[in-house]
């Protein structure tokens, strides 16, 4: 098997620089579906959806919950600006489960407005992503 070529990856969140180093591949969920990035990828700018991100470096493969933001690919620099980005091993599973249960209650509330239902649905999706990534799915 031939050696893979690395590219520079920066992951930024509202808390600051999350990751800055070389990667061999990045797979992330965009609003249009999953996209895989390798060295030499065509320039691209797209909005991120909610899903599992996979980052392959010389240290191995890591998974993360990636929720919202933008992805930019330009020459050999890939910049992922995420609203939320959490490595699987850092996800608090009890907190994710509690968020899931609160969102379920909100969705089943008889008195909820359309706005409250939409917010509960978004919270449920985020909780499902975080739980799934933490569980290795």
C-alpha positions in Angstrom: 0.0 0.0 0.0 1.4 3.4 -0.9 1.9 6.1 1.7 -0.9 8.7 1.9 -0.1 12.4 1.3 -0.9 14.7 4.2 -2.6 18.1 4.1 -2.7 20.8 6.8 -5.9 20.7 8.8 -7.1 23.4 11.2 -10.2 22.9 13.3 -11.6 26.0 15.0 -14.5 26.3 17.4 -16.0 29.3 19.3 -13.6 28.4 22.1 -10.5 28.8 19.8 -8.1 26.6 17.9 -9.1 23.0 18.5 -6.7 21.2 16.2 -3.8 22.4 14.0 -1.7 19.7 12.3 -1.3 17.3 9.4 -4.0 14.9 8.4 -4.3 12.2 5.7 -8.1 12.4 5.5 -11.1 14.1 6.9 -14.7 12.9 6.5 -17.4 15.2 7.7 -21.2 15.7 7.3 -22.2 18.7 5.2 -25.7 20.0 4.7 -25.7 18.0 1.4 -24.3 14.8 2.9 -20.9 13.3 3.8 -17.7 14.6 2.1 -14.3 13.1 2.2 -11.2 15.2 1.9 -7.7 14.0 0.9 -4.6 15.9 -0.1 -5.1 17.6 -3.5 -8.9 18.0 -3.1 -10.5 20.7 -5.3 -11.2 24.0 -3.6 -14.5 23.8 -1.7 -16.5 25.9 0.7 -19.6 24.3 2.2 -21.9 24.5 5.3 -21.6 21.7 7.9 -24.5 19.7 9.1 -24.7 17.4 12.2 -22.8 14.2 12.2 -19.7 12.2 12.9 -16.3 13.5 11.7 -13.4 11.2 11.1 -9.9 12.5 11.2 -6.9 10.3 10.1 -3.5 11.4 11.2 -0.1 9.7 11.7 -1.4 9.1 15.3 -4.4 7.0 14.0 -8.1 7.5 13.4 -10.2 9.7 15.7 -13.9 10.3 15.7 -15.8 13.4 16.8 -19.2 14.9 17.0 -19.3 17.8 14.6 -22.3 20.1 14.6 -22.8 23.1 12.4 -20.3 25.6 10.8 -18.3 25.8 7.6 -15.6 23.7 5.8 -13.1 25.4 3.5 -10.6 23.6 1.3 -8.0 25.7 -0.4 -4.8 24.4 -1.9 -3.3 22.2 0.9 -5.1 23.9 3.8 -8.4 22.6 5.1 -10.2 24.7 7.6 -13.1 23.4 9.6 -14.9 26.1 11.6 -17.5 24.2 13.7 -20.1 25.4 16.1 -19.4 22.2 18.2 -16.6 19.7 17.7 -16.0 17.1 20.4 -13.7 14.1 20.2 -15.6 10.9 21.0 -13.6 10.2 24.1 -14.4 13.7 25.5 -18.2 13.4 25.1 -20.0 13.2 28.5 -22.4 10.4 27.7 -24.5 11.0 30.8 -24.9 14.7 29.7 -25.7 13.6 26.1 -28.3 11.1 27.4 -29.9 13.8 29.7 -30.1 16.2 26.7 -31.7 13.5 24.7 -34.3 12.9 27.4 -35.1 16.6 27.8 -35.5 17.0 24.0 -37.8 14.0 23.9 -40.0 15.6 26.6 -40.1 18.8 24.7 -41.2 17.1 21.5 -44.0 15.3 23.3 -45.2 18.4 25.1 -48.9 19.1 24.3 -48.5 22.9 24.8 -45.3 23.4 22.8 -45.3 26.1 20.2 -43.9 25.5 16.7 -40.7 27.3 17.7 -40.3 25.2 20.8 -40.9 22.0 18.8 -38.2 23.1 16.3 -35.7 23.8 19.1 -36.5 20.5 20.8 -36.0 18.7 17.4 -32.6 20.4 16.9 -31.6 19.5 20.5 -32.7 15.9 19.9 -30.6 15.7 16.7 -27.5 17.1 18.5 -27.9 14.6 21.4 -28.3 11.7 19.0 -25.1 12.7 17.2 -23.2 13.0 20.4 -24.5 9.7 21.8 -23.8 7.9 18.6 -20.2 9.2 18.3 -19.5 8.4 22.0 -20.8 4.9 21.4 -18.6 4.4 18.4 -21.4 4.5 15.8 
